Amino acid sequence: WGSVKIVFWGTPKYAAENLKTIVKAGYEVIAVVTQPDRKRGRGKKLSPSPVKEAAEELSIPIYATHSISKDQKTKEILLNLKADVYLVVAFGQILPKEILDQPKLGCWNSHASLLPVWRGAAPIQWSIINADAKTGICIMSMEEGLDTGPVIEQESTVIKDSDNLEILTNRLSVMSSKLLLKSLEKIKLTKGLNKSSRLKQLNAIDQTNLKGSPSYARQITKDDNLIDWNQDARKIIKKIQGLYPNAYTFYNDKRIKILEAIISCDNNQSKESQDIKNQSKTNRIPGEIIMINKQIGIKIMTNDYPVLIKYAQLEGKKATDSYTLSIQSNLSINDKLGI
């Protein structure tokens, strides 16, 4: 494969797995571009991006940039590398035209949605929060627009009820790696063609001819992570899964992260659950704790059905089952969360 020189652009663990797969398959990655080291974790120590760590392990030269569009020095270094292909996987910045025009065989992005749905920064999170039936990976030719380019490969996966952000991200990362390899095989056969001939040979599909309406997966903010118990149970569960492990509520000014929860009345026709269902609208208020049980956990009322919290984490403590959490937090029945 020595004939195809690749510059890989990416930042999170998701992208690092893609990088490792491409190198393992024998492709020559001559440089990696990633975001600068950031303060992470409790100690707020500067730590490298997962892609930087992977590149160090693989002895690949690394370039970090706060903003590639303003970074003239890095632009020139990259131009002088004369790479054939740029591969972009969750890099986290929009590439300017002068970068997109550099590599002979084009700039290609692996995007974790079924385009044109969920263009933008957080497609995996929003596909779960929105309770989409499925999502997937698209490999597309990059343009100046945000995730608007023609698609040369795509694959879908069903979003299971048990999928949270971590599980689905890992699954999509494996799919992305395979599709990138499949795409590289075809892209390297387009040497010598101009962009439009290349796209034609690769059977690139304009996004207007793909299913779905364009939607935008904006960046997740801290405010998104706060649970609103006035919403319906399913909406709350999807938020907990889609923002895993960051969705939280408050009790006595202490933050409690909710890591896993299920709708309590699902397919359960017991008299108790019917009673709760019937009473809930009249007697129970959203956020109210309606059961604490050593075997089962904590049940909390929402706008429609109760949810059963299975795992959670009190501020300053380790993650635990919800019964242990009730002891740590001094919770009682009829207490209200979200204050």
Secondary structure by P-SEA (a helix, b strand, c coil): cccbbbbbbbccaaaaaaaaaaaaacccccbbbbbccccccccccccccaaaaaaaaaccbbbbbccccccaaaaaaaaaacccbbbbcccccccccccccccccbbbbbccccccccccccaaaaaaaacccccbbbbbbbcccccccccccbbbbbbcccccaaaaaaaaaaaaaaaaaaaaaaaaaaccccaaaaaaaacccccccccccbbbbcccccccccccccccaaaaaaaaaaaccccccccccbbbbbccccccccccccaaaaaaaaaccccccccccccccccccbbbbcccbbbbbccccccccccccaaaaaaaacccccccccc
